[in-house]
Amino acid sequence: MRRFKIEVDGKVYDVKVKEMADDATVDRGMVEAPRADAQKEAAPRAKAEGGGIVAPMMGTIIDVLVRPGDEVEEGKVVAKLEAMKMEMNVVSDLKGTVKEVYVKKGENVQSGDPIISFE
């Protein structure tokens, strides 16, 4: 085994790598297949301080599903975000009336950027 330190987005990981012969085959049985409900569980849920929703990660807004005046229930999808070529639903952890929408389709956001606020 060889050890390496790898930095990804400013975070350092200590990784062990096993060397293999050039003609070695990889045992694919060790790879765990994603569960069918994994995308549903992984839906980003982010709460803004002061009553709003923020971007849970950086990406591109591909759809905004609410407008000012809309009633939002807890668990409702308020926007769709594309990050790392994956489409994710941004789900509200709050209930209320949308006061303002801060993003529009095609806009890039950073983690923590406000998406909507509530009255």
Backbone hydrogen bonds, N-H to C=O, Kabsch-Sander energy under -0.5 kcal/mol:
donor,donor_aa,acceptor,acceptor_aa,energy
2,R,17,V,-2.9
4,F,15,V,-3.1
6,I,4,F,-0.5
6,I,13,Y,-2.9
8,V,6,I,-0.5
8,V,11,K,-2.7
11,K,8,V,-2.1
13,Y,6,I,-3.4
15,V,4,F,-3.4
15,V,13,Y,-0.6
17,V,2,R,-3.2
19,E,17,V,-0.5
24,A,21,A,-1.9
28,R,26,V,-1.1
30,M,27,D,-1.3
31,V,28,R,-1.4
38,A,35,R,-1.5
41,E,37,D,-2.1
42,A,38,A,-2.0
43,A,40,K,-1.1
46,A,91,V,-0.8
48,A,52,G,-4.2
51,G,48,A,-1.3
52,G,48,A,-1.1
53,I,116,I,-2.4
55,A,113,D,-3.1
59,G,109,V,-2.0
60,T,82,E,-2.5
61,I,107,E,-3.0
62,I,60,T,-0.5
62,I,80,K,-2.6
63,D,80,K,-1.3
65,L,78,V,-2.3
66,V,78,V,-0.6
69,G,98,V,-3.0
70,D,67,R,-2.3
72,V,96,G,-3.4
75,G,92,S,-3.3
76,K,73,E,-1.9
78,V,90,V,-2.9
79,A,90,V,-1.1
80,K,63,D,-2.8
81,L,88,M,-3.1
82,E,60,T,-3.0
83,A,81,L,-0.6
83,A,86,M,-2.4
86,M,83,A,-1.5
88,M,81,L,-3.1
90,V,79,A,-3.1
91,V,44,P,-2.6
91,V,89,N,-0.7
92,S,76,K,-2.8
96,G,72,V,-2.3
98,V,70,D,-2.9
99,K,117,S,-3.3
100,E,117,S,-1.2
102,Y,100,E,-0.5
102,Y,115,I,-2.9
103,V,115,I,-0.8
106,G,61,I,-3.7
107,E,104,K,-2.0
109,V,59,G,-2.8
112,G,55,A,-3.4
113,D,110,Q,-2.3
115,I,53,I,-3.5
116,I,53,I,-1.5
117,S,100,E,-2.3
118,F,51,G,-2.7
119,E,97,T,-2.5
